[in-house]
Amino acid sequence: MGLKGKNFSDEGDNKGRLQAPADFDGPVANRRCTDILFALLLLVMWIAMTAVGVYSWNHGDHRAVLYPMDWSGNICGTNFGERDMTDFPKLVYINILGGVCVKECPKIDDLVDTSSFITYGGVFQGPNATLPNDFVEVGNYTDIEGVRYCTDDKQNGSVDCPTNPDISYFSKGVWQGQGYAYYALDTIEVLGVRCIANPKALEKLDELIFTLDDNPLVDLNSLNEIRNVWNNLYGDIYEARYPIMLFGALAAMLVGFVYAQLLRIQYLLGIMIWGSILGSIGIIIGCGAYAFMIANKWSEADPQEQGNNAIFAAKICAYVLWGIGGTITVITIFLRKQIMLSMACVRAACRALSDMPTMIFFPVIQVIGLAAFMLIWLVYAVHLASTGEITKTQLPTTVDISVRTYVFDDFTKKCGWYLIFCFFWTVAFIAAMGEIVIAMTVSKWYFTRDKSRLGIFTIFASIIEATRYHIGTAAFGSFIIAV
């Protein structure tokens, strides 16, 4: 009810002060939906996102994201492409833009054999090769357009892949990591589908072959991983979707429920609050220490499985985390009085939670909504990432060497950025609606004299009212955050 028709008393001990009747619930009689324009824009955004998802589903193939693509456009481990590579699920890099599908990643005890090469057409070995000819099983690339083989016709002076380490790196076949062949190296399996060169093998190769100071040994791992960073990102998230849902949703919900229950115990409130603050600082500093320890472990590993860039990045991450932890510590010291005031607000919130226990389950509704959106969004994103056109690209060499790469047109790129915007807006919107619902529920508790009028349905009434009157405000605020 609103103010109209209510009798306010200023008699007795409270003379001069307005006294509302027992059933007064605030000036809400003339409420209406606020910022309705942004509520409509939010709906339009979801409809447009669905349209992008349907387009991606019809024009994309998730296998192109979850599995690597070889030089001829075949997807390893699938029948996607000109040749069926179902029995060859892993990729070995040959040049700066691609490789061949293999059954298993090559494992070489001596790390390197400069007389054995993996080529577009299979395995080529010179007379001094130390590996058996079946050290790796390569898919069948016979008669595929652009396939090239190493030849060893010394009589006619045609040696594409010479086994002499003094000239092999600049030969027609290898051509400084931009050819159609590369040395047999010991590899490490990554994500179950990619075979990257063992860093120790690369170091040994650099010692065995002749290179120039201005043309150092090319690290195929780094170049290809940078090129595939977005596809790998979407693919990794999709592959880890179940752990993400388990620990990011269910585990977080369980921990939050237990934490809220403990806050209701008055004597534990101070311990929980200060423990959480100090614990958070400790976790940040501890993560920095862990990153530093991992960097040292990677550096001292034999063989070294991680490159120098990864080790350097881990150390930088450690320093950044330590800096953040120290900054938060200083801020906590200066804001200790404000923290004590916040603890008093928490005590009041705990009393409200005791009178309306169903409020503790409201985050479950938020988690369900967020999980449903995340699942749909991931499907759309993965399929969109696979809508690129497979095109033929010529490597910048004197030899006619082609690879297949994904090329995204402007429309697809814009759709990708739009999906990212949709993600941020929706996540912020769900969080904003939760804040409004909780605020309305606690406000009802605070201004209601007769607490017996409150019950298990108060939170549900707040959800209905927040959706009816404030969904536009939540959409407006979350839009600003997303932008």
N, C-alpha and C positions, 0 to 999 in steps of 0.2 A: 504493500500500500504506500501511497504518497503522503505528503504532509496535510493535504486537504481533508477536512472532516475529522481531524484528530484534535483531542483536547489536551493541551499542555498546561501543567500546573506550575505555579510559582509561589505556592503557599508553604507554610511550615518552615522546617529547618532549612529547606532548600530554596528559600525565598530569593528570587533574582536569578535562579537557574532553571532552564527548561527541563521538564521531566516528561519523557515520552511514555505513552501507554505501554503495557506489557507486550502487546501484539505488534508494536511498531517495528517495521523491517526496512526502513530507509526510504529515500525519495526515488522509488522505482516505478511509480505508476505510469509514467510517460516514456519509458525506455523504448528504444528502437535500435535496430542493427546499425552499427557504426562502420564507416569505411566500406560500404557495400561494394564500391567499385573494385577494390582490391580483392574482395572475396570472389567476385566474378572473374577477375584476372587470374586468380589462383586456379579456378576451375578451367579456364581456357588454357592455362599452362599445362595442366594435367592432360587435357584432351589432345593438345599439340604433341606432348611427350608420347602419348599412346600412338598417335599417328606416325611419329618417328620410329617407334618400336615396331609397329606393324610393317612399315617400309623396310626396316632392317631385317626383320624376320623373313620377309619374302625375298630379299635380295642378298642376304648374307648367309654364311655357313660358319657356325661356331668352331668347326674343326680347323679352320684357317687361323684361328687365334690360339687354340689350345695346343696345336701341334706345329712344328717348324716346317718351313717350305724350302725345297731344294732349289738348285739353280735353274731348273726347267719348269718350275711352277707346280710340281707335285707336292702334296702335303704328306710328309712322312707318317707312316702308321695308318694311312687311310687310302681309299680309292679315289680321292679327290685329285683330279688332274689327268694328264695324258696317260700316265702309267700307274698301275695299281701298286702301291707301296705298303700295303697292309702288313706284310711280313718284315718291313724295314722301318721301324718306328723312330729311329734316332738319326740325328743330323751331325755330320762332321764337316766343319768349315774348311773350304779349299781356298777361297779368295776373300777379298774385303766385303763382298756382297752375298755370298752364299756358299753352299756345299752340296753334299750328296747324302742320300738316305742310306743308312747302314743297319744291320741287324743288331749289333752290339758295339759299344764304344771300344775302340782299339786300346789294348793294354800291352805296353811294351816295357819289359824289364830294364832294358838299357836306355829307356826314355826316347831315344832318337835312332832312326836308321836313314841316313842321307842317300842311300841307294834304293830306297823304296818310296814310292809316291802313291798318293790317293788322287785319282784324276776324275774328270767328268765321266769317263767311260769305264772306270773300275780301277784295279790295282795295276801299277807298272813297277817292275823291279829290274835293276841292273845286275850285272854279273857278280857284284860284290855285296849283294843284299844279304843281310843276316837274319831276316824274318822269313817265315814260311809264306807261300803265296796266298794262303787263306787266313792271314792274321786279322783280316777284317772282311766281312761279307757286305759287298756293295750292291744296291739295287740294280736292276737291269735297265740300262740307259741306251741300249742298242737302237739305232735308227731314229732316235729323238733329235729333232731339229736343234742344231747348235752343239751337239756332242762332239768332243774332241778327245783324241787319244795321244799318248806319248809314243813317239817312234824312236827307234835306235838303229837307224840305217846309216852306220858309220861309213859304209862303202860309198854312199852317195853324199856324204857330208851332212846328213839330216839328223841331228840329235836334239830333240825337243826337250828332253829331260835328262841332261847329263848327270852322271853320278859323281863327277869331280866337284868336290865342295868349293873349289876356288872359282868356278864359273856357273854353278847350278842356280844360284839365287837370281842371276840376271839372264837365265835361259828363257827360251820362248814359252816353255811350259809353266814355270814358276813365276817368272817376271815380277819379282819383288812383292809377292802376295797378291798380285792382280791377274794371275794366269789361270789355267784350267787344271793345274796340278799343284800339290804341296807335299812336303816331306811327311813321312810316317812318324807321328809323334804320339807319345803316351798321353792319354786323355782322361778327363774327369767327367763323370756323368752329372749333369745339372738338371734338376726338375724332371728327371726320368726320361727326357727326350733330346737333350742337347749334349754333345760331346765337345767340351772345350779343352784346349791344349793345357797340359800340366805346366805351370809356370817354370818348374825345374827343367822340363823338357825344352822350353823356349830358351832358357839360359844356356843349356848345353848346346842347342842348335846354333845360337849366336856365337859360341866359341868355335864350332866346327866349320862353319861356312864363312866365306869371304863377303863382307858388305862394305859399303862406303860410309864415311862419317856423315855425309849429307843424305844418305839413303839407308838409315838403320833398319834393323829387322822389324817388319810390320807385325803388330799384335792383332791377329785376326779376331781374337776373343772380344777385345774392347770395342773395335769398330763395329762388329756385328751386333753386340749387345746394345750399344748406343742407338743403332739404327732401329732395333726392334723394341725399344724401351716401352712404348705405349702399348703395343700388342702384348708384350710380356706382362705389363702391369695388369691389364684387363684379364689376361689368362690366369695369372697367379691369384688374383682376387676370386675369380670364378672357381678355380681349383680348391681354394681354401674357404669356400663359402660355408661349409658345415662347421669347421672350427670357429669361424668368425661368429656364426649364429649362436653356437654353444657357449663360448666364453664371453662374447660381446653382449649377448642378450640374457640368456638364462643364468649364467654365473653372476653377472653384474646385478641382476634382479635379486638373486638369493642373498648376495652380500649386502645389497641395499636394504633388504627387508630386515636382516639380522641387525644391521647398524642402526636402523630406525628404532627397533625395539630396545636396543641398549640405551639409546638416547632418552628413552622414557624414564629410565632409572636416574633419579636426581643425583645420587652420589657418584654416578659414573659419568655425568655430563662433562665435567671439566676434564676428566681423564681422556674421554673420547675425543673432545674437540682439540685439546692440545696434543694428544697423541696422534690425531689425524694430520695436524699441521706439521709436527716434527717428523712423523712417519713419511709424509709426502716429500719433505726436504731430503730425508734420508734415502728414499727410493731414487730420487733424481741424482743425488751424489753417488749412490751405489751403482746406478746404471752407467754413470760416467766412468766409474772405476772398472765396471765389467767391460765396457767398450774398450778401455785402455788395455785391459788384460787380454781381451780377444785379439786386439791389434798386435800385441807382443807375441801372442801364441801363433798367429798367422805368420808373423815375420820369422819366427824361429822354427816353423814347421819344415819337415823334410820328408817328402817333397813339399815345396811351398804351393799350396792349392789356391791361394788368393794373390792377386796382382798387387803391385806397389800402390796403385791408385786406391784400391779398396782398403789397404792398411792405413794409408794416409788419411782417408775419409773417416775411418773408425777412430783414429786419434783426434781428429778435429771434432768429431761428435763428442768424445769424452771431455775435451776442453770446454765445449759449449755447455754441456750438461753441468759441469762443475761451476761454470759462471752463473748459470740459471739458479742452481742451488744456493750459491752464495748470495745472489741478489734477493731471492725470496727470504733468506734468513735475515738480512738487514731490514727488509720491508716489514717482516713479522715483528721485529724488535720495536720499530717505530709505531706500529699500529696495534700494540698490545691492548690499549684502552678500548679501541673500537672493537677489538675481538671480544673483550669482556662484555661490551654492550650487546654484541651479537649473541653471546651465550645466553644473555637474559631473554632475548627474543626466541631463542631455541627452547628455553624452558616453557615459555608460553605456547609455542607450537606443540611441544610434547603434551601439554595439558589438553590441547585441542585434539590431538591424535588419540588420547585416552578416551575422550567423549565421542569421537567418531572413528572407530578403529578401521572401518572399511576404506578410509582414505589411504591406508598403507598399500592397498592393492591397486590404486589408480595407475602407478607406473607400469603395471602389467599391461594395461590397455595401451599405453604409449609404446611399450616394447613390441606388442603384437602389431600395431599399426606401422611402426618403423621397420620391423622385420618383413612385413608384407610388401612395403614399398621397396625395400632394398632388394628383395628377391626379383621383383618385376624389373627394377632399374638395372640390375646386373645382367639379366637376360637381354634387355634392350642394348646395353652398352657393349656386351660381347658380340652380339650379332652386327651392331653398327661397325665395330672395329674390323669386321670381316668383309665389309662391303667394298673394300678397295678393289680397284681393277688391277689384275696381274698383267704387267707390261714387260716387254723385252727391253733390256738396257744393255748397251755396249760399254764395256770397261774401257777406260782411257789408255789403251795399250796399242802397240804396233800390230798385235795379232787380233784377228776377229774373234773376240770372246764375248759371249752374251750371258746374261743372268736374267732371272725374273724377279721383279720387285713389286711390292704393293704401292700403288699410287692412288691417293685420295683426291677427289675433286673438291672444289670449294664448297659445294653443297654438303658433302659428307663431313668436312671439317667443321662447318658451321653447326651441323647437327650434333657433333661431338661436344663442342663448347656449350650448346644448348642443353644437352643432357647433364653436363656438369652443373650448369646454373639451376636446372630443375632439382638436382640432388641437394644443393645447398639451401634452396628456398624451402623445399619440403621438410628437410630435417629441422631447419630453424622454425618452421611453422608448427611442427609437432611439439617442439620444445616450448614455443610460445603459448600454445593452447594449454599445455600442462601447467605452465605458470599461472595462467589466468584462472583455470579451474581450481587450483590449490588456493590461490588468493581469495577467490569468491567463497570457497568453503570455509576457510579460516575466518574471513570477515563475518560470515553468518554466525559462526560460533562466538566470536568476540562480542557482537552487538546483540546477541540473543540472551535475554535475562534468564528465561526459563530453559535451562539446558536440556530438560527432558523432552523438549520439542525437537531436538536434534536426534538423529539416528543413523542407521545404516544407509538410508536412501538420500541423505543430504548431499553426498558427493555426486550421486547420479543426477540430482536436481541441478547441481552446479554445472555439470557437463552439458545438460540440455540448455541451460540459460547461457552458458559461454558460447555454445554453438549458435544459438539463436541471435544473441545480441552482440557478440564480440569476435566472431570469426573474421570479420573484415579487419579489425584492429590487429589481430594476430597475423593476418596475411600481410598487412601493411608493414608492420615492424619486421617480420621475417624477410620481406622483400628488400628492405634497406640493408639488413645484415648480409643477404645473399649477394647484393650488388657490391 
